[in-house]
């Protein structure tokens, strides 16, 4: 599992600054927080990566366990 830092990146299409959109989803009683990057000029998806995983029952960060 590769973890990412939600930092600004340059768009490979236009060179514009891309800010990550943080998305949280629930699967198997865990909350997964991901960063999704889109080009602000074209709207094209660039990349995504996992930031952290939290057990919904305990509230404990289990990113290193997953």
Secondary structure, 3 states (H helix, E strand, C coil): CCECCCCCEECCCCCCEECCEEEEEEECCEEEEEEEEECCCCCCEEEEEEEEEEECCCCCECCCCC
